[in-house]
């Protein structure tokens, strides 16, 4: 059995973050007792950005999104994700 130290109480999230940046969690947790978990409903963090597009391009995107019956912003995210994935795959070859 691993002897683990007690995790201190933190006054703030930033204090806790600073602590874990300089300490090894294995000194405080017995990872041999850990089990895998699934978080199927966990949504990735998002960040709002602003991007300037020519009006004609935005209108074309909206038309295509409407044709697919999805929000145009979702379509843009799908296209960006697909392009980045394809680009990374071609970089590996």
C-alpha positions in Angstrom: 0.0 0.0 0.0 1.3 3.4 -0.9 1.5 6.0 1.8 0.1 9.2 0.5 0.4 12.8 1.8 -2.8 14.7 2.5 -3.9 17.2 -0.2 -3.9 20.7 1.3 -7.0 22.9 1.3 -6.7 25.8 -1.2 -8.1 29.3 -0.9 -8.6 29.6 -4.7 -8.3 27.8 -8.0 -5.2 29.7 -8.9 -3.5 28.7 -5.6 -4.4 25.0 -6.3 -3.1 25.4 -9.9 0.2 26.8 -8.6 0.5 23.9 -6.2 -0.1 21.1 -8.7 2.4 22.8 -11.1 5.1 22.2 -8.6 4.0 18.9 -7.0 3.7 15.3 -8.2 0.2 13.9 -7.8 1.6 10.4 -7.1 2.7 11.8 -3.7 -0.9 12.5 -2.9 -2.9 9.9 -4.7 -2.6 6.1 -4.9 -2.9 5.7 -8.7 -2.9 1.9 -8.3 -6.5 2.2 -7.1 -7.5 4.4 -10.0 -10.1 3.1 -12.5 -10.9 4.3 -16.0 -14.0 6.4 -16.4 -16.0 7.5 -19.4 -17.4 11.0 -19.7 -19.6 10.8 -22.8 -21.5 14.0 -22.2 -18.4 16.1 -21.6 -18.2 18.9 -24.1 -14.9 20.4 -25.2 -14.2 23.9 -24.0 -14.9 26.5 -26.6 -13.7 30.0 -27.2 -15.5 32.7 -29.1 -13.6 34.3 -31.9 -14.3 36.9 -34.4 -13.4 36.4 -38.1 -14.0 38.7 -41.0 -15.3 37.0 -44.1 -16.4 38.5 -47.4 -20.2 38.8 -47.3 -20.5 36.7 -50.4 -18.5 33.8 -48.8 -20.6 34.0 -45.7 -23.8 33.9 -47.7 -22.5 30.9 -49.6 -21.8 29.1 -46.4 -25.2 30.0 -45.0 -26.8 28.6 -48.1 -24.8 25.3 -47.8 -25.6 25.1 -44.1 -29.3 25.6 -44.9 -29.2 22.9 -47.5 -27.7 20.5 -44.9 -30.2 21.7 -42.3 -27.5 22.7 -39.8 -26.4 26.0 -38.3 -23.8 27.8 -40.5 -21.4 28.2 -37.5 -21.5 24.4 -37.0 -20.8 23.8 -40.6 -17.7 26.1 -40.4 -16.5 24.2 -37.4 -16.9 20.9 -39.2 -15.0 22.1 -42.3 -12.2 23.5 -40.2 -11.9 20.3 -38.1 -11.8 18.2 -41.3 -9.2 20.4 -43.0 -6.9 20.4 -39.9 -7.2 16.6 -39.6 -6.4 16.1 -43.3 -3.5 18.5 -43.1 -2.0 16.7 -40.1 -2.5 13.4 -41.8 -0.7 14.6 -44.9 2.2 16.1 -42.8 2.8 12.6 -41.3 3.3 11.1 -44.7 
